[in-house]
Amino acid sequence: MKKVLIPLLFVLALPAVSLAPADPQAITKEDGMTVVNTATLGREVVGYVGATPLKIYIKKNKVVKVEALKNQETPKYMARVKQELLDKWNGKKVSDAAKAEVDGVTGATITSNAIKQNVKLGLEYYLKNK
């Protein structure tokens, strides 16, 4: 029993987010901006119901906007997250935005945390692969 328990505890102690290997679909160009799509990068980052993919628009090394992609989160809570959280990174330099400590939306904590994880994952991926 101890032999099984120790490796399992090690796996559970690993960080929830790790940078995925290079994905040619993750960074594209759109309307003169670089766009990071976290659909494949953050497929393991889940909110209350499931994955919370995003598009992060970057121009001149600054975040222009963060846009939520199709997801299975509760529409009522996702609407609040879109309204109160997604613009928190706008206008920030990518390196600063990747380190930013942003408050989540009260009542939508799990979804907020997944969104914040996906933003961080996407911005770190951009910094390593731009």
C-alpha positions in Angstrom: 0.0 0.0 0.0 2.8 2.5 0.9 4.5 1.9 -2.5 1.3 3.0 -4.3 0.5 5.9 -2.0 3.8 7.7 -2.3 3.9 8.0 -6.1 0.2 9.0 -6.1 1.0 11.8 -3.6 3.8 13.0 -5.8 1.6 13.2 -8.8 -1.1 15.1 -6.8 1.6 17.6 -5.7 2.6 18.6 -9.2 1.5 22.0 -10.3 -1.9 22.2 -12.1 -0.5 24.1 -15.1 2.5 23.2 -17.2 3.5 24.7 -20.4 2.5 22.5 -23.3 4.9 21.7 -26.1 4.8 24.0 -29.1 1.4 24.0 -30.9 1.4 25.6 -34.3 -2.3 26.4 -33.9 -1.9 28.2 -30.6 -0.4 31.4 -32.0 -1.9 33.0 -35.1 -2.3 36.5 -36.6 -5.6 38.2 -36.8 -6.4 41.9 -37.7 -2.7 42.8 -37.2 -2.6 41.3 -33.8 -1.0 38.1 -32.5 -3.6 35.8 -31.0 -2.9 33.1 -28.5 -5.6 30.4 -28.4 -5.6 28.3 -25.2 -8.0 25.7 -26.5 -5.3 23.1 -26.8 -2.7 24.7 -24.4 -5.2 24.7 -21.5 -7.4 21.8 -22.3 -6.7 20.4 -18.8 -7.6 23.7 -17.1 -11.2 23.3 -16.1 -13.7 25.6 -14.5 -16.8 24.5 -12.7 -18.1 22.4 -15.6 -15.2 22.0 -18.1 -12.5 23.6 -20.1 -12.4 27.4 -20.3 -10.6 28.2 -23.6 -9.6 31.8 -24.4 -8.2 33.9 -27.2 -5.7 36.5 -26.0 -5.1 39.3 -28.4 -1.7 41.0 -28.3 -0.3 44.0 -30.2 3.1 45.6 -29.7 3.8 43.3 -26.7 0.6 44.5 -24.9 -2.6 42.6 -24.2 -5.4 44.2 -26.2 -8.2 41.9 -25.0 -9.0 38.5 -23.6 -12.0 36.7 -25.2 -13.8 33.6 -23.9 -14.3 30.9 -26.4 -17.2 28.4 -26.4 -17.4 26.5 -23.1 -19.8 24.6 -20.9 -19.8 27.0 -17.9 -23.1 28.2 -16.5 -24.1 31.1 -18.7 -25.1 33.3 -15.8 -21.7 33.0 -14.1 -19.8 33.1 -17.4 -21.5 36.4 -18.2 -20.3 37.9 -14.9 -16.8 36.6 -15.6 -16.8 38.2 -19.1 -18.1 41.5 -17.7 -15.9 41.7 -14.5 -12.7 39.7 -15.2 -11.7 39.5 -18.8 -10.6 43.1 -19.2 -8.3 43.1 -16.2 -5.2 42.3 -18.4 -6.1 44.9 -21.1 -3.3 47.4 -21.8 -0.7 45.6 -19.7 2.7 44.5 -21.1 2.6 40.8 -21.7 5.4 40.1 -19.1 3.5 42.1 -16.5 0.1 40.6 -17.4 1.6 37.1 -17.1 2.6 37.9 -13.5 -0.5 39.9 -12.5 -2.5 38.9 -9.5 -6.1 39.5 -10.5 -9.1 39.1 -8.2 -11.7 36.6 -9.4 -15.5 37.2 -9.5 -17.3 36.5 -6.3 -19.7 33.6 -6.7 -17.9 32.3 -9.8 -14.6 31.4 -8.1 -13.9 28.1 -9.9 -14.6 29.6 -13.3 -12.5 32.7 -12.4 -9.6 30.6 -11.3 -9.7 28.6 -14.5 -9.8 31.8 -16.6 -6.8 33.2 -14.7 -4.9 30.0 -15.2 -5.6 30.0 -18.9 -4.5 33.7 -19.3 -1.3 33.0 -17.4 -0.7 29.8 -19.5 -1.4 31.6 -22.8 0.8 34.6 -22.0 3.7 32.4 -20.8 3.4 30.4 -24.0 3.5 33.6 -26.0 6.6 34.8 -24.3 8.4 31.5 -25.0 7.1 31.1 -28.6 6.6 34.5 -30.1 
